[in-house]
């Protein structure tokens, strides 16, 4: 059994540069936490804006802090004193060694490490997901997520919990090749030519942010964690523009089915750029059977649909009658965007009143009805007067409508009186 381990967590200012903006360390010996340390680091590179929003560390906060070489002199002994532990450890190990490499700092040849996420995946396969905040919640540790010291202690507490539950921790020890990662002059072996699919997937992983990935996994518990990369929507949109500029969008659209959540989202963004209605219909019908998340549906709104309501009507009816719940959700998304008006809402009244087993479908129907309560209430008043919805959807639609700040007081009172 391991007598000493060092849990650590790293925050990075950018996904494009191997630098560190904060590091937290929690050392454990014989089952007792013996040392905790936290350092802000001046990474000497620009911060990605979304990283600032995610972790709360700004360039101003680290401008006068020591650089990594100065911090490394303080922590290298403790970082070398036991098995390293992190949640998503391969990423943290790569980030640490990448920073060492960028400053030309030599360390040991190999480092032993354990990934607490990997242990959790194998020990608790029944959990909805295995992000650090979720796992810490399960053991009762009050994690301050994205604060490196708290994250490192959270990893340490997970390890202690695994040990208390007699998990064979030694079997999870892996070795990280520090020399291979840090040696900038090491010759690489010739690589076989990658397929276009592999090139796209590789590019998405280069845009990955592991902290953002944890947020995605937590927000989408129905998705398999290994199918989530962790790429911000804005980055996907920028990449989509590059594919369009280089005339590779149609090549990517032909790659169905995709494996990763972000690959589906990229596909949806590209299909949304389609300007010909017939082509848009073909691409959507081909794609919808593979959609596995409501966020993907929301990204799938082609330019070709604008001001084409009459031509869309037959297709929406087909999508609504589908046995696939995400195809139905997509139809409701299009209705909400283009058809909540006096002229068209009548076409969807029956569909909006049908019961849905899936919670996300019921919520989307409530969202559509809330907009109708604001824009054309007389067209759907009978739905609420006759109680044709279940109570939850009925009340949710009214609640969403009442959030509209432009409603008059008279209309607010009328809507409130309709609550069941």
C-alpha positions in Angstrom: 0.0 0.0 0.0 1.2 3.5 -0.8 2.6 5.3 2.3 2.9 8.7 0.7 1.2 10.5 -2.2 1.0 14.0 -3.4 -2.3 15.2 -4.8 -2.0 18.3 -7.1 -4.1 20.4 -9.4 -3.1 22.8 -12.1 -4.8 25.8 -13.6 -3.7 27.0 -17.1 -4.1 30.4 -18.7 -4.6 29.1 -22.2 -5.2 25.8 -24.0 -2.6 26.9 -26.6 0.4 27.4 -24.4 1.9 24.9 -21.9 2.0 27.4 -18.9 0.6 27.4 -15.4 -1.4 30.2 -13.7 -2.0 28.3 -10.4 -1.0 25.1 -8.7 -2.4 23.5 -5.5 -0.6 20.7 -3.6 -1.9 18.4 -0.8 0.7 15.8 0.5 -0.6 12.8 2.5 1.6 10.4 4.5 0.3 7.3 6.3 -3.3 8.4 5.8 -2.8 11.9 7.2 -2.6 15.2 5.3 0.8 16.6 6.2 1.2 19.6 3.9 -0.9 21.9 1.8 0.4 24.6 -0.5 -1.1 27.0 -3.1 0.7 29.3 -5.5 -0.5 31.8 -8.1 2.0 31.8 -11.0 2.8 34.5 -13.6 2.5 32.4 -16.8 4.0 35.1 -19.0 1.5 34.4 -21.7 -2.0 35.8 -22.6 -5.1 34.3 -21.0 -7.9 32.8 -23.0 -11.0 34.9 -22.2 -13.2 31.8 -21.4 -10.5 30.5 -19.1 -10.8 33.7 -17.0 -14.5 33.2 -16.8 -14.2 29.6 -15.9 -11.5 29.6 -13.2 -11.7 33.2 -12.0 -7.9 34.0 -12.3 -7.2 37.2 -14.2 -3.9 38.5 -15.8 -4.0 41.3 -13.2 -4.1 38.8 -10.3 -0.8 37.1 -11.4 1.0 40.0 -13.0 3.3 40.5 -9.9 3.5 36.8 -8.9 6.6 34.6 -9.3 7.1 32.8 -12.6 7.1 29.0 -12.8 10.9 28.5 -12.4 10.7 30.4 -9.1 7.8 28.3 -7.9 9.3 25.1 -9.1 12.3 25.7 -6.8 9.8 25.7 -3.9 7.8 22.7 -4.8 10.1 20.3 -6.7 11.1 18.4 -3.5 7.5 17.7 -2.5 6.5 16.9 -6.0 9.3 14.3 -6.1 8.5 12.8 -2.7 5.7 10.4 -3.5 3.2 9.1 -6.1 1.5 12.0 -7.8 -2.3 12.0 -7.8 -4.8 14.1 -9.8 -8.3 13.9 -11.2 -7.7 13.5 -14.9 -4.1 12.9 -14.1 -2.7 12.4 -17.7 -3.8 15.9 -18.6 -2.2 17.4 -15.4 1.0 15.4 -15.9 1.2 16.6 -19.5 0.5 20.2 -18.5 3.2 20.1 -15.7 5.8 18.6 -18.0 4.9 20.9 -20.8 5.6 23.8 -18.6 8.9 22.3 -17.5 9.8 21.9 -21.1 8.8 25.5 -22.0 11.3 26.8 -19.4 14.0 24.2 -20.2 13.8 22.7 -16.7 15.0 19.1 -16.2 13.3 16.8 -13.7 13.3 13.0 -13.2 13.1 10.5 -16.1 9.8 9.0 -15.1 7.1 9.9 -12.5 4.5 7.5 -11.0 0.9 8.8 -10.8 -2.6 7.8 -10.1 -5.8 9.2 -11.7 -8.7 9.5 -9.2 -11.1 9.8 -12.1 -10.0 6.4 -13.5 -10.4 4.7 -10.1 -13.9 6.2 -9.7 -15.0 5.1 -13.2 -14.0 1.5 -12.4 -15.2 1.4 -8.7 -18.5 3.3 -9.2 -19.7 2.6 -12.8 -23.3 3.2 -11.7 -22.6 6.9 -11.0 -24.2 9.4 -13.5 -20.8 10.9 -14.1 -17.3 11.1 -12.5 -16.3 14.7 -12.4 -14.3 15.9 -9.5 -17.1 18.0 -8.0 -19.6 15.2 -8.3 -17.2 12.6 -6.7 -16.4 15.0 -3.8 -20.1 15.6 -3.2 -20.5 11.8 -2.9 -17.9 11.7 -0.1 -19.1 14.9 1.6 -16.1 17.1 0.8 -17.1 20.8 0.3 -15.1 21.3 -2.9 -14.4 24.9 -4.2 -14.1 23.8 -7.8 -11.4 25.4 -10.0 -9.6 26.6 -6.9 -6.4 24.6 -7.3 -5.8 24.0 -3.6 -9.3 22.8 -3.0 -9.2 20.6 -6.1 -5.9 19.0 -4.9 -7.4 18.4 -1.5 -10.5 16.9 -3.1 -8.2 14.5 -5.0 -6.5 13.6 -1.7 -9.8 13.0 0.1 -11.0 10.8 -2.8 -7.8 8.7 -2.5 -8.2 8.4 1.3 -11.8 7.3 0.7 -10.7 4.7 -1.9 -8.1 3.4 0.6 -10.7 3.2 3.4 -12.9 1.2 1.1 -10.0 -1.2 0.5 -9.5 -0.4 -3.2 -6.3 -1.9 -4.5 -4.7 1.5 -5.1 -1.3 0.0 -6.1 -2.9 -1.6 -9.2 -3.8 1.9 -10.5 -0.2 3.3 -10.4 1.0 4.3 -13.9 4.3 5.8 -15.1 4.6 9.0 -17.0 7.6 9.4 -19.3 8.8 12.8 -18.3 11.9 12.7 -20.6 9.8 11.9 -23.7 7.4 14.7 -22.8 10.1 17.3 -22.0 12.8 16.6 -24.5 12.2 19.1 -27.2 15.0 17.6 -29.4 13.8 14.0 -29.2 13.2 12.6 -32.7 9.7 11.4 -33.3 9.0 8.2 -35.0 7.5 8.5 -38.5 3.7 8.6 -38.2 1.3 7.1 -40.7 -0.8 9.5 -42.7 -4.0 10.4 -40.8 -7.4 10.2 -42.2 -9.5 13.4 -42.5 -11.7 12.2 -39.6 -8.6 11.8 -37.5 -7.3 15.2 -38.4 -10.6 16.9 -37.4 -10.8 14.9 -34.2 -7.2 15.8 -33.4 -7.9 19.5 -34.0 -10.9 19.3 -31.6 -8.7 17.8 -28.9 -6.1 20.5 -29.4 -8.9 22.9 -28.5 -9.8 20.9 -25.4 -10.0 22.3 -21.9 -10.2 19.6 -19.3 -11.9 21.9 -16.7 -14.5 22.8 -19.3 -14.9 19.1 -20.0 -15.8 18.5 -16.4 -18.5 21.1 -16.6 -19.9 19.6 -19.8 -19.9 16.1 -18.3 -21.7 17.4 -15.2 -24.3 19.3 -17.3 -24.9 16.3 -19.6 -25.1 13.2 -17.4 -26.9 11.2 -20.1 -23.8 11.4 -22.3 -21.0 8.9 -21.8 -18.0 10.8 -20.3 -15.5 9.5 -22.8 -17.6 10.9 -25.6 -17.1 14.5 -24.3 -14.0 16.4 -25.3 -14.6 19.8 -23.7 -14.6 22.5 -26.5 -16.4 25.8 -26.1 -19.1 26.6 -28.6 -17.3 29.8 -29.8 -14.2 27.7 -30.7 -16.4 25.2 -32.6 -17.9 28.1 -34.6 -14.5 29.5 -35.4 -13.4 26.1 -36.6 -16.5 25.7 -38.7 -15.7 29.0 -40.4 -12.3 27.6 -41.3 -13.8 24.5 -42.8 -16.1 26.6 -44.9 -13.3 28.8 -46.0 -11.3 25.8 -47.1 -14.3 24.1 -48.7 -14.0 21.1 -46.4 -17.4 21.5 -44.7 -19.1 19.1 -47.1 -16.3 16.5 -46.5 -16.9 16.7 -42.8 -20.7 16.4 -43.1 -20.1 13.1 -44.9 -18.3 11.6 -41.9 -21.5 10.4 -40.1 -21.8 8.9 -37.6 -19.5 10.8 -35.2 -18.2 9.5 -31.9 -17.8 12.7 -29.8 -20.4 15.2 -28.6 -18.5 18.1 -30.0 -18.2 16.4 -33.4 -22.0 16.3 -33.5 -22.2 20.0 -32.5 -19.7 20.9 -35.2 -21.8 19.0 -37.7 -24.9 20.9 -36.6 -23.2 24.3 -37.0 -22.0 23.4 -40.5 -25.4 22.1 -41.6 -26.9 25.4 -40.3 -24.8 27.2 -42.8 -26.6 25.5 -45.7 -28.4 28.0 -47.9 -30.4 25.8 -50.2 -33.6 24.5 -48.6 -33.6 21.1 -50.3 -30.0 20.4 -49.4 -30.7 21.5 -45.8 -33.6 19.0 -45.6 -31.4 16.2 -46.9 -28.6 16.9 -44.5 -30.9 17.3 -41.5 -32.8 14.0 -42.2 -29.5 12.2 -42.5 -28.1 13.8 -39.2 -31.1 13.7 -36.8 -31.0 9.9 -36.1 -27.5 10.4 -34.6 -28.4 13.5 -32.4 -28.1 12.7 -28.7 -28.5 16.0 -26.9 -30.8 19.1 -26.9 -27.8 21.5 -27.3 -27.0 19.9 -30.7 -30.6 20.5 -31.7 -30.4 24.2 -30.7 -27.3 24.6 -32.9 -29.1 23.1 -35.9 -31.0 26.0 -37.4 -30.1 26.4 -41.1 -30.1 29.8 -42.9 -32.3 28.2 -45.5 -35.2 28.1 -43.0 -35.6 31.9 -42.7 -38.9 33.2 -44.1 -39.7 29.7 -45.6 -42.5 28.8 -43.1 -45.0 27.4 -45.7 -42.3 25.1 -47.2 -41.3 24.0 -43.8 -44.8 22.9 -42.6 -44.8 19.4 -44.1 -41.3 18.6 -42.8 -42.1 19.8 -39.3 -45.1 17.5 -39.2 -42.9 14.6 -40.2 -40.3 15.4 -37.6 -43.0 15.8 -34.9 -44.4 12.3 -35.7 -41.0 10.7 -35.4 -40.4 8.0 -32.8 -37.0 9.6 -32.0 -37.3 12.1 -29.1 -34.5 14.3 -30.3 -36.0 14.6 -33.7 -39.2 15.8 -32.0 -37.2 18.2 -29.9 -35.6 19.6 -33.1 -39.1 20.1 -34.6 -40.2 22.0 -31.4 -37.0 24.1 -31.6 -37.9 25.2 -35.2 -41.5 25.9 -34.2 -40.3 28.1 -31.3 -38.0 30.0 -33.6 -40.2 30.5 -36.6 -43.8 29.5 -36.0 -45.1 31.1 -32.7 -47.5 33.5 -34.3 -51.3 33.9 -34.9 -50.9 32.5 -38.4 -49.1 29.3 -37.5 -49.6 28.3 -33.9 -52.9 26.6 -34.7 -50.9 23.9 -36.6 -49.2 22.7 -33.5 -51.8 22.9 -30.7 -52.5 19.1 -30.7 -48.8 18.2 -30.7 -48.1 20.7 -27.9 -50.8 19.1 -25.8 -49.5 15.5 -26.2 -47.9 13.9 -23.1 -44.1 13.4 -23.3 -42.2 10.9 -21.2 -38.9 12.8 -21.7 -38.6 15.8 -19.4 -36.7 17.9 -22.0 -39.6 17.5 -24.5 -42.1 18.7 -21.9 -40.0 21.7 -21.0 -39.6 22.6 -24.7 -43.4 22.4 -25.2 -43.8 24.7 -22.1 -41.2 27.1 -23.7 -43.1 27.2 -27.0 -46.4 27.7 -25.2 -45.0 30.5 -23.0 -44.0 32.5 -26.1 -47.5 31.9 -27.5 -49.0 33.2 -24.3 -47.1 36.5 -24.9 -47.5 36.9 -28.7 -50.9 35.3 -29.5 -52.7 34.3 -26.2 -56.1 34.2 -27.8 -55.0 31.4 -30.1 -54.1 29.0 -27.3 -56.3 30.2 -24.5 -58.5 27.1 -24.8 -55.5 24.8 -24.1 -55.2 26.4 -20.6 -59.0 26.9 -20.0 -59.7 23.3 -20.8 -56.7 22.0 -18.8 -55.4 20.0 -21.8 -51.9 20.0 -20.5 -50.6 18.1 -17.4 -50.3 20.5 -14.4 -46.5 20.7 -14.6 -46.3 21.8 -18.2 -49.3 24.1 -17.8 -47.7 25.9 -14.8 -44.2 25.9 -16.4 -45.5 27.7 -19.5 -47.2 30.4 -17.4 -44.1 30.7 -15.2 -41.8 31.2 -18.3 -44.2 33.8 -19.8 -44.3 35.8 -16.5 -40.5 36.2 -16.8 -41.1 38.5 -19.7 -40.5 42.0 -18.3 -42.5 43.7 -21.1 -45.8 42.2 -19.9 -48.4 44.7 -18.6 -49.6 44.3 -15.0 -53.1 43.4 -16.3 -51.7 40.6 -18.4 -49.5 39.4 -15.5 -52.5 39.1 -13.2 -54.5 37.2 -15.9 -51.7 34.7 -16.4 -51.2 34.3 -12.7 -54.9 33.5 -12.3 -54.6 30.7 -14.8 -52.1 28.7 -12.7 -53.4 25.3 -11.5 
